[in-house]
Amino acid sequence: MKQVRSEFLQMIKTKMKEENLGIRELARRIGVSHPTITDIITYGNMPSFDTCIKLSKWLNISEETGLRRSGLLPLEPDSDDWVEEMNNKIGQIKDPARRAMAKKLLDALVEDEASAETQQLRKSKTKPASK
């Protein structure tokens, strides 16, 4: 049987410890059998797609992140984790005025980044050629 990635397994074990949960209680909370959780926790077996989705929700991570970290889907570059984290944070802003403020801030940061790149490009073009 295929093995779950150690990173995902550690996330589960850490949260179980934080919440003082045993295998049976975790299984009950997410709606799977305790042998299913035992197979994952004790033997490191890969969870099914459905179990991984339930664990991801319990871990408070997106379904896609859970599927990638478990090993059911291939990993993506680290930058995707950052983008997902920012998307999750933006999604938590419910007030329209605050959303508009966040957009203005992001727009300003992007504009500043583009301006810095343009200035760097101009500097590199105006340097005298070495003899």
N, C-alpha and C positions, 0 to 999 in steps of 0.2 A: 504494500500500500504506500502511496505517495505521502511524504512527510510535510507537515506545515512548516513554514519559515519560522525560524527561532524568534525573529523580531515580533511577529504576531503573537506567538505563544507567550512571550515575555509580557506583552501588553495585557493579555488576559490574566496571567498570574499576578501581575502587579495590581490590577484593579480588583481582583478577587481578594487579595490581601488587604488593600485599602478599605474595601467594603465588608471585610471579615466574612466572606462567603465561602462555603464549601461547594463541592461539585454538585450535589443534589439541589442546593438552593439556587445556584447559578442556572442550572438546567430548568428549574421551575420558573425562574424569572424570565428567561428568554423563550420558554415554550418548546423545549426539546427534552428527550429522555436523558436520564443521568448517564447511561452507558455511552451516549453520543459525546458528552462532555468528558467522560473518563478517557475515551479513545483519543481525544485531542490533548487533554492536559497530561495524562499519564504516559501515553504511548507516542505522542507527537504526530498522530495521524491527521491527514488533511481533512478539514471539515467539508461537508457538502456545500454547494452553492447557497442553499436556503439557510443552513446553520451559520455560514459565514456572514450572511446578511443580518441575521438576528444578533450575532456577536458584534458586528460593526455598529449596529444601533445602540447596543448596550455600552460599547466602548466610546460612544459619542463621536464616531468618525463616519465619513461618508461610506456608502456601500462600495463605491469604486476603490477607495483607499483600502478598505478591509479586504476586498478581493485581491488587490495587488500585494498588500503586505502579507497575506496568508500564503500566496503563491498560486492562487487559482487563476490570476491574470498576471502577465509579465509586468515587471516594475518599469516605471517611467523615471526620467531624470529627477533629481532632487528639486529642481526648480518648480516642478509640478506640485510638490508638497506645499511650497510657499504660496503658489497661486491659489491652491485649494484653501489654504488657511486664510488668505485674504478674502476669498469669496465667502467663506463661512462667516468671517467677521462682518463683512458688508451686509450679508443676509440677516444679521442680528439687528441691524439698524432699521427700525420700523418707521420712525418719524420722518415724513417727507422733507422737512426742512433740514434735518440732520443728514439725510441721504444726499440732498443737493449740496450741502457743505462738504461732504466727503468727496463728491464728484469734482467740485471746484478744486479741492486740495490735490486730488489725483491729476486733474488736468494741468494744474500749475507745476507739479513735479515732473510730468511728462514733457511739458514745454521747456522747463529748465534743463532737463536732460538733453533734449534736442539742441538747445542753444549752446550748451557746453560742448557737445560733439561738433557742432558747426564751428565754434571758435577754435577747437583743437585742430580741425581740418584746415582752417585758414592759416593757423600758425605753421603747420607742417608744410604748406605750399609756399609760404613767404620766406622760409629759411634759405639762406644762400647756399648754393651747391659748394661742397668742399672740393678743394683743388688737389 
